[in-house]
């Protein structure tokens, strides 16, 4: 592929990132209570004032990452909004964990002024809380905040690796503990986040956790290496029924670039190959809709119809993950078909999800590619997957083009 | 409308009911453990062995109702299956309620051999458990079973009207108690079920409950009588945000025929008018897709895009409820446009949901009317809405045609 083509991609991606950042700066800030509105309509109108904690944490993280690492986003208004978001989270997101002890959980959803609406019995709100506080502390130098993030991380690791009872979900005889791939993926992401640039001691501490996460993620490669399954037993066996057969191609692709990053940092050639072949190429081949284009949301590995009503819809985030995965893989391996894959997803995504009129991306298309839900932000779509994808792709392209120049 | 047309509808509906019953008799019985498989593919293959308690209870109820009230279904195999389903429920569905007391809840989902997989913190598994046991006790004359159903009903009423803490959902400061329309609807349905033919004392007992339910349901008529909303505050005010604006036209139509039945039994002309105008005509006008036909699943009363991914899909059960509602309304009021509505829904339903090849109905179509999920049974679709609709329509048509003959 020509340098011109890569330049063209980078230009489009850079412009798109600017437009996306502008959209959220303009429409999502709650200047009265701090934090962010995330239910935002097609043209920017707030249609619900609830504040989803996953999305609060993700927006703080993304703002700080942009502020910290990209010169054109090193702007006071971005730092200011991130700080207000962090303050809102610290003030309102934590709720007693309900195990009678002294530990905290994070609510899943808050009212505009910070009253808890719902608490999930999983670890994900806490994950994004940690992600936010850690990245914010890197920008502000607030060591209290850093310590709080690390403390909650320790609690999280206990819930996942030692005793989940603090999460509040009673054990069920017919539902033995299982490994949802999201759990080791999130912990791996956090291990990378928390150890970055913190010195040898932090590195060692999180190295062991990272290796454990990688091993857990690899257990999801099933059926003789021919399929990535969303949930497996704790010792890596396939689960019965629909739950066991469920595939989420976009999620496998996200795991793919997490694994690739981990492999690259350690020069692990074998893991790199597995990441690309099994967690990118395989889910792409199985998940791409040959008829209408785009990645299916869910599939059943035996070809049954998934029971999720949205299984055949095309969601924005699997495409974001695919873009990052294939471009990162290309930048490491330089195999041309990886760039072809990127191009294929790029063309689908920019022609279907990106809204030329009002900015940002639509999130939810029908199988045929028609916009099915026209809002730009909702309970699960905030300032995260789109800007993270554009940010990472821009940086990878910078790197590729810089090397080509030399 | 001509008698011939009504005869034609009845003939088609009767044949369809036979085919639907045959499908479940053939494919859903677990002769090893009792109870019913409900995850059943397009052609009848079981694709998951989990047993959803809502659907177990509903199938027992439906079998017994058919056995008890329709001569051609008064068959030993139907009674036998209902009894096996009831025995499975009584043996496995109840789990300790988790409030530390002596009360029981029902699991939401069981393994094939009856181990609890999931317990919801709502009342609906219990509702269908009661429905099943009460109807089964009417067939078998088992007074123990009848008493157990009534006892659980008392518990349910306490949870709804006095103290919900036994349901296990901790109160949240940002989520004040609200009234989901499903709750008074289910209690009204149960009050009718439990009081039928049980004498004056039972009638009085459930009369008060029924009146309370009707009042609660009517509170969902909002905005000066121009919209039925799914959730309102306990004192009948609109809730903020998406939750407050949510509409479910099929659910409103179901409430419509519940109210109409209640009104008819009491000769309440005013309630009858409200049921037809506000809970049938209004949701139909707002919910019918003028472009592609069929009823939307969810709508936002202010025209925002609902956040439910499946909002624009066409589900089987709202159409079942609409068929019952408009035919029942026509049989009471004899207004021709009510039969036109019925005809419109009938034509859409039989041409889109009914599967001429393998029997039963598809459950989930795209907005455009294409089959999106091709199974006949799933976690929320069992032997209930389709046969209940066909059963009730057949009986209403019997009644209408008998009167026309006179």
HADDOCK unambig.tbl for C-alpha pairs under 7 A between the chains (distance, minus, plus):
assign (segid A and resid 47 and name CA) (segid B and resid 241 and name CA) 6.93 0.50 0.50
assign (segid A and resid 48 and name CA) (segid B and resid 241 and name CA) 4.76 0.50 0.50
assign (segid A and resid 48 and name CA) (segid B and resid 242 and name CA) 6.03 0.50 0.50
assign (segid A and resid 49 and name CA) (segid B and resid 241 and name CA) 6.80 0.50 0.50
assign (segid A and resid 110 and name CA) (segid B and resid 174 and name CA) 6.70 0.50 0.50
assign (segid A and resid 111 and name CA) (segid B and resid 174 and name CA) 5.88 0.50 0.50
assign (segid A and resid 115 and name CA) (segid B and resid 173 and name CA) 5.79 0.50 0.50
assign (segid A and resid 115 and name CA) (segid B and resid 174 and name CA) 4.56 0.50 0.50
assign (segid A and resid 116 and name CA) (segid B and resid 172 and name CA) 5.95 0.50 0.50
assign (segid A and resid 116 and name CA) (segid B and resid 173 and name CA) 5.80 0.50 0.50
assign (segid A and resid 116 and name CA) (segid B and resid 174 and name CA) 4.84 0.50 0.50
assign (segid A and resid 117 and name CA) (segid B and resid 172 and name CA) 5.62 0.50 0.50
assign (segid A and resid 117 and name CA) (segid B and resid 173 and name CA) 6.64 0.50 0.50
assign (segid A and resid 117 and name CA) (segid B and resid 174 and name CA) 4.37 0.50 0.50
assign (segid A and resid 117 and name CA) (segid B and resid 175 and name CA) 4.78 0.50 0.50
assign (segid A and resid 118 and name CA) (segid B and resid 172 and name CA) 6.80 0.50 0.50
assign (segid A and resid 172 and name CA) (segid B and resid 116 and name CA) 5.96 0.50 0.50
assign (segid A and resid 172 and name CA) (segid B and resid 117 and name CA) 5.62 0.50 0.50
assign (segid A and resid 172 and name CA) (segid B and resid 118 and name CA) 6.82 0.50 0.50
assign (segid A and resid 173 and name CA) (segid B and resid 115 and name CA) 5.80 0.50 0.50
assign (segid A and resid 173 and name CA) (segid B and resid 116 and name CA) 5.81 0.50 0.50
assign (segid A and resid 173 and name CA) (segid B and resid 117 and name CA) 6.66 0.50 0.50
assign (segid A and resid 174 and name CA) (segid B and resid 110 and name CA) 6.72 0.50 0.50
assign (segid A and resid 174 and name CA) (segid B and resid 111 and name CA) 5.90 0.50 0.50
assign (segid A and resid 174 and name CA) (segid B and resid 115 and name CA) 4.57 0.50 0.50
assign (segid A and resid 174 and name CA) (segid B and resid 116 and name CA) 4.84 0.50 0.50
assign (segid A and resid 174 and name CA) (segid B and resid 117 and name CA) 4.38 0.50 0.50
assign (segid A and resid 175 and name CA) (segid B and resid 117 and name CA) 4.79 0.50 0.50
assign (segid A and resid 241 and name CA) (segid B and resid 47 and name CA) 6.95 0.50 0.50
assign (segid A and resid 241 and name CA) (segid B and resid 48 and name CA) 4.77 0.50 0.50
assign (segid A and resid 241 and name CA) (segid B and resid 49 and name CA) 6.80 0.50 0.50
assign (segid A and resid 242 and name CA) (segid B and resid 48 and name CA) 6.03 0.50 0.50
assign (segid A and resid 305 and name CA) (segid B and resid 373 and name CA) 6.15 0.50 0.50
assign (segid A and resid 305 and name CA) (segid B and resid 374 and name CA) 6.61 0.50 0.50
assign (segid A and resid 305 and name CA) (segid B and resid 375 and name CA) 6.93 0.50 0.50
assign (segid A and resid 307 and name CA) (segid B and resid 378 and name CA) 6.67 0.50 0.50
assign (segid A and resid 309 and name CA) (segid B and resid 310 and name CA) 6.56 0.50 0.50
assign (segid A and resid 310 and name CA) (segid B and resid 309 and name CA) 6.55 0.50 0.50
assign (segid A and resid 310 and name CA) (segid B and resid 310 and name CA) 6.61 0.50 0.50
assign (segid A and resid 373 and name CA) (segid B and resid 305 and name CA) 6.13 0.50 0.50
assign (segid A and resid 374 and name CA) (segid B and resid 305 and name CA) 6.57 0.50 0.50
assign (segid A and resid 375 and name CA) (segid B and resid 305 and name CA) 6.89 0.50 0.50
assign (segid A and resid 378 and name CA) (segid B and resid 307 and name CA) 6.66 0.50 0.50
